[in-house]
Amino acid sequence: MFQALLDPGDEVIIPAPYWVSFPEQVKLCDAVPVFAATAERDGFRLHRGSVESLVTPRTRILVLNSPSNPTGAALTRKELEGLAALAVERDFLILADETYESLVYDGYQHVSIATLSDAMYARTILVNSLSKAYAMTGWRVGYTAGPKELITAMDGLQSQMTSNPTSIAQRAAVVALTGPQEPTHRMREEFARRRRYIVDRLNAMPGVTCLSPEGAFYVFPNVSGLYGKRSQGKGIGNSTEFSAYLLDAARIAVVPGVEFGNDAHIRISYATSMANIEKGMDRMAEAVKILG
Ligand SMILES: *Cc1c(COP(=O)(O)O)cnc(C)c1O
């Protein structure tokens, strides 16, 4: 989508923390990622005002990834309405990455910004993936919907790059999308249970705080309370060093928040068994406890 649409120097507004691929994909087009900061103390809400102050005549797209990877934060209808009004007023497109739309908790209702009005329908490019909601990561199928001219341009580009996903994977995707959704609902219930558990365990660790996000299957705990501590003479001063420490001392793999644009945090996925999560949290708690 970026390659079909962006000219060198065009600007794309990306809320931070962001999924790692968004800025890199923009840079591949010699376009410019512009980051709209969101804050932990505020549940990583994206405010219209912070986007508005970044809009210039070169702004082409605002990326909305709700629920978000890595924070799990999801936008409310009211917040979407504010951003939609701004998109119309200042004439930019919305890229809505709704990969986690069905993995939401505590009664949160996902709303697609494309459904808010005819004007938004005309300026939203929706992207989605079978990878998460249907546990089909290895099948490599996703889909997009948007204004016809743009989809045609994307098709022209993409058909010279990958030809197509295999017909087998396409058939499986049709079954996933049109068949009973009960398996996804069961997955969501299980994710909700793991989420409650992992958030409680993390908040019980001294120096660690963790929000309980609306969606996706990640937590994004703040571990900056541990920066400045030492392990075997080596200082831990940022998310990369803390993640390396967890790999060495606890043998658990997490992703440094700096890769998502926020060095105070790490990202942990709870898309693994409850037994693994319990073991991982036990090990992390021990590793945090022995830091000097
Ligand atoms: C996982 C993910 C995707 C989809 O990736 P696939 O290549 O379809 O597996 C898209 N956007 C976000 C934010 C993701 O986390």
The ligand as an SDF file (V2000), in Angstrom:
LIG
                    3D

 15 15  0  0  0  0  0  0  0  0999 V2000
    1.1250   -9.9600   13.0020 C   0  0  0  0  0  0  0  0  0  0  0  0
    0.7320   -8.6250   12.4690 C   0  0  0  0  0  0  0  0  0  0  0  0
    0.3580   -8.4590   11.1290 C   0  0  0  0  0  0  0  0  0  0  0  0
    0.2230   -9.6040   10.1520 C   0  0  0  0  0  0  0  0  0  0  0  0
    1.3600  -10.2570    9.8370 O   0  0  0  0  0  0  0  0  0  0  0  0
    1.3220  -11.4620    8.8070 P   0  0  0  0  0  0  0  0  0  0  0  0
    2.4560  -11.1550    7.9000 O   0  0  0  0  0  0  0  0  0  0  0  0
   -0.0100  -11.4690    8.1100 O   0  0  0  0  0  0  0  0  0  0  0  0
    1.5270  -12.6840    9.6360 O   0  0  0  0  0  0  0  0  0  0  0  0
   -0.0020   -7.2120   10.6770 C   0  0  0  0  0  0  0  0  0  0  0  0
    0.0030   -6.1560   11.5050 N   0  0  0  0  0  0  0  0  0  0  0  0
    0.3190   -6.2720   12.8030 C   0  0  0  0  0  0  0  0  0  0  0  0
    0.2350   -5.0840   13.6670 C   0  0  0  0  0  0  0  0  0  0  0  0
    0.7180   -7.5080   13.3280 C   0  0  0  0  0  0  0  0  0  0  0  0
    1.0340   -7.6070   14.6180 O   0  0  0  0  0  0  0  0  0  0  0  0
  1  2  1  0
  2  3  1  0
  2 14  2  0
  3  4  1  0
  3 10  2  0
  4  5  1  0
  5  6  1  0
  6  7  2  0
  6  8  1  0
  6  9  1  0
 10 11  1  0
 11 12  2  0
 12 13  1  0
 12 14  1  0
 14 15  1  0
M  END
$$$$
